[in-house]
Amino acid sequence: MTEPLFFVQHLPEAGATTSLTGEEAHHAAASRRLHPGDILWLFDGLGGIARATVQRVGARGRELELRVQDRRTEPYPWPLIHLACAIPKGDRQQVLLDMATQLGMASFTPLTCERSVVKPGTGNPERWRRICLEACKQSRRLYLPVIHEPGSPRQVATQAASPGADLWIAHPGDRAIPISVLTASRNQTRAVTILVGPEGGFTQEEIDAVMAASATAVTLGRAVLRIETAAVALLAMLRLNVDSADQTGRAAENGTLKDLSSAGERSPAT
């Protein structure tokens, strides 16, 4: 899929006409220079995606009239990754959310820790949503991450505790498991919540509360990392392992099918 991807709130059915307006229309007409007859893709952030043709470009590119050719809904990619993370300073918030979304983050909770330096503001959720939306378009991820209300480590751990779900806390220590070891043993994980604290670290009380919810302490090594670096590294390791396992499984399945096909071709007719 090389044609550009644009976001719409409501995705129409195949054969219907719809309009692209606002910033998305301006981007399509001015930046992408789309004209009648050009192909583009629409997604709704809920897994729905549609291929459409530009029918008309309005004055000054404020509106594009489109005809939907086909539509489908993609299944949610596993595992469901919930990132609960302390908020870094300034522009590093954008780096965190942009990269985490590209790596498949399903939802985000801003952590309020005792040692947090940055507190969530009232205007943050909408700005964070726009960052995640642009990252979805960049990476072709069809599910827009859900932005939750701020929560403490204890609250997040309590809500995340459920059968079949993993709970990880980024905290170096004697009981911490290297992320490379942990992800290698979790290639069948269906959901995981990852807690990343402030640069001053979690307090012992916060650690005890999360560990009491059957969490696993995970470490990235001896280096003391910034918040966004630790979060992105954890997600990248998890995504790399899951995608590698998926590709290996598909290759094995294809190989088995080829072997069965070859065996069938060699079998004598009955």
C-alpha positions in Angstrom: 0.0 0.0 0.0 1.9 3.0 -1.3 -0.9 5.5 -1.7 -1.3 8.1 1.2 -3.4 7.3 4.3 -5.9 9.7 5.8 -8.0 9.7 9.0 -11.8 10.0 9.0 -14.2 9.6 12.0 -16.7 7.5 10.1 -15.7 5.1 7.4 -18.4 4.7 4.7 -19.2 1.4 2.9 -18.0 0.4 -0.5 -19.7 2.3 -3.3 -20.6 5.3 -1.1 -19.3 8.9 -1.6 -17.7 10.8 1.3 -15.8 14.0 1.9 -12.4 14.7 3.3 -12.3 18.0 5.1 -10.2 20.1 7.5 -6.5 19.5 8.0 -6.7 16.1 6.2 -8.1 17.7 3.1 -5.5 20.4 3.1 -2.7 17.9 3.5 -4.2 15.8 0.6 -4.6 18.7 -1.8 -1.6 21.0 -0.9 1.1 18.7 0.4 0.3 15.5 -1.5 -1.1 17.3 -4.5 -3.9 14.8 -5.1 -6.1 15.3 -8.2 -9.3 13.7 -9.5 -8.6 10.1 -10.3 -5.9 9.6 -7.7 -6.1 6.8 -5.2 -5.9 7.2 -1.4 -6.7 5.2 1.7 -8.9 6.1 4.6 -8.8 4.6 8.2 -11.0 5.2 11.2 -8.5 4.3 14.0 -10.6 1.3 14.9 -9.2 -1.2 12.4 -11.3 -0.1 9.4 -9.6 0.8 6.2 -11.0 1.8 2.8 -9.6 2.4 -0.7 -11.0 5.5 -2.3 -10.7 7.5 -5.5 -10.7 11.3 -5.6 -13.7 12.6 -7.5 -13.3 16.3 -7.0 -11.1 18.8 -5.2 -12.9 21.8 -3.8 -11.7 25.4 -3.9 -8.4 26.0 -2.1 -8.3 22.3 -1.3 -10.7 22.7 1.7 -12.7 19.6 0.7 -12.1 16.5 -1.4 -15.0 14.4 -2.7 -14.2 10.7 -2.6 -15.8 7.5 -3.8 -15.1 4.4 -1.7 -14.1 1.4 -3.8 -13.7 -1.2 -1.1 -13.6 -1.5 2.7 -12.4 -4.0 5.2 -11.6 -4.3 8.9 -8.2 -5.6 10.0 -8.0 -7.7 13.2 -6.3 -6.1 16.2 -2.6 -7.0 16.2 -1.4 -8.9 19.3 -0.2 -8.5 21.9 -2.3 -5.7 23.2 0.4 -3.4 24.6 -0.7 -1.0 27.4 2.1 1.5 28.2 1.8 3.2 31.6 4.6 5.7 31.7 5.8 8.7 33.7 5.7 11.8 31.5 9.1 13.2 30.3 9.8 16.9 29.9 9.0 19.0 26.9 9.3 17.7 23.3 10.4 14.3 24.7 6.7 13.6 25.3 6.2 13.7 21.5 9.1 11.3 20.9 7.7 8.9 23.4 4.2 8.7 22.0 5.3 8.9 18.4 7.7 5.9 18.7 5.5 3.9 21.0 2.5 4.2 18.6 4.7 3.1 15.7 5.7 0.1 17.7 2.1 -1.0 18.3 1.1 0.6 21.6 -2.6 0.0 22.1 -3.2 2.3 25.0 -1.4 4.8 27.2 -1.7 5.8 30.8 0.3 8.8 32.1 1.7 7.6 35.4 1.6 9.9 38.4 4.5 8.8 40.7 5.8 10.2 43.9 9.0 11.3 42.1 7.3 12.5 38.9 8.7 15.9 37.7 6.1 16.6 35.0 2.4 16.4 35.9 -0.3 15.7 33.2 -2.0 18.9 32.0 -5.7 19.4 31.0 -4.7 20.0 27.3 -2.4 17.0 27.0 -4.8 14.3 26.0 -5.9 16.0 22.7 -2.3 16.9 21.8 -1.2 13.4 22.6 -4.0 12.0 20.4 -2.8 14.1 17.5 0.7 12.8 17.9 -0.5 9.2 18.0 -2.7 9.8 14.9 0.2 11.1 12.9 2.3 8.2 14.0 -0.5 5.8 12.9 -0.4 7.3 9.5 3.3 7.1 9.3 3.5 3.5 10.3 0.3 2.3 8.7 -1.1 1.2 12.0 -4.9 1.1 11.8 -5.7 1.3 15.5 -5.4 4.6 17.3 -4.1 4.2 20.8 -6.5 4.9 23.6 -5.4 7.7 26.0 -6.5 6.9 29.6 -6.8 9.2 32.6 -3.6 9.5 34.7 -3.1 6.8 37.3 -0.7 5.8 40.1 1.4 2.6 39.7 -0.9 0.9 42.2 -4.0 1.8 40.3 -2.6 0.7 37.0 -1.3 -2.6 38.4 -4.7 -3.4 40.0 -6.6 -2.7 36.8 -4.1 -4.7 34.7 -4.2 -7.8 36.8 -6.2 -10.4 34.9 -5.8 -14.1 33.8 -3.6 -14.4 30.7 -2.2 -10.9 30.9 1.4 -9.9 31.7 2.4 -7.1 34.0 5.9 -5.7 33.7 7.7 -3.0 35.7 10.9 -1.5 34.5 13.1 -1.7 37.6 16.6 -3.0 37.9 17.4 -5.2 40.8 18.3 -8.7 41.9 15.0 -10.1 40.8 14.8 -8.3 37.5 14.8 -10.3 34.3 16.6 -9.0 31.3 14.2 -7.9 28.6 15.8 -10.2 26.0 15.1 -13.2 28.2 11.6 -12.2 29.1 10.4 -11.4 25.6 11.9 -14.7 24.3 9.7 -16.6 26.7 6.5 -14.5 26.0 5.9 -15.0 22.3 2.4 -16.2 23.0 1.5 -13.2 25.3 -1.9 -11.8 24.3 -1.8 -8.7 26.5 1.0 -6.9 28.4 1.0 -3.8 30.6 4.4 -2.1 30.9 5.2 0.4 33.7 8.0 2.9 33.2 8.7 5.3 36.1 10.3 8.8 36.3 14.0 9.3 35.9 14.3 9.3 39.7 12.8 5.8 39.7 9.9 4.3 41.5 9.8 4.5 45.3 10.0 1.2 47.2 6.3 1.5 48.2 5.3 1.8 44.5 7.5 -1.2 43.6 6.0 -3.3 46.4 2.4 -2.3 45.3 3.0 -3.3 41.7 4.9 -6.5 42.6 2.0 -7.5 44.9 -0.1 -7.6 41.7 2.1 -10.4 40.3 4.2 -8.2 38.2 7.6 -9.1 36.7 10.5 -6.8 37.2 12.4 -6.2 33.9 15.7 -4.6 33.2 17.4 -3.1 30.2 20.9 -3.4 31.7 23.1 -1.2 33.8 22.6 2.1 32.0 20.3 4.7 33.5 18.0 5.6 30.7 15.7 8.5 30.0 12.0 7.8 30.3 11.2 7.7 26.6 14.4 5.7 25.8 13.4 3.0 28.3 9.8 2.8 27.1 10.7 2.6 23.4 13.4 0.0 24.0 11.0 -2.2 25.9 8.3 -1.9 23.3 10.9 -2.5 20.5 12.2 -5.7 22.1 8.7 -7.0 22.6 7.6 -6.1 19.1 10.7 -7.6 17.5 10.3 -10.9 19.3 6.6 -11.1 18.5 7.0 -10.2 14.8 10.0 -12.6 14.5 8.0 -15.4 16.0 5.1 -14.6 13.7 7.3 -14.6 10.6 8.9 -17.8 11.7 5.5 -19.4 12.1 4.4 -18.3 8.7 7.5 -19.6 7.1 7.2 -22.9 8.8 3.5 -23.1 7.7 4.4 -22.2 4.2 7.1 -24.8 4.2 4.7 -27.5 5.5 2.2 -26.6 2.8 4.9 -26.9 0.1 6.0 -30.2 1.5 2.4 -31.5 1.5 1.9 -30.2 -2.0 5.1 -31.9 -3.3 4.1 -35.1 -1.6 0.7 -35.0 -3.2 2.3 -34.4 -6.6 4.6 -37.5 -6.1 1.8 -39.7 -4.8 0.5 -42.2 -7.4 -3.0 -41.7 -8.7 -5.6 -43.9 -7.2 
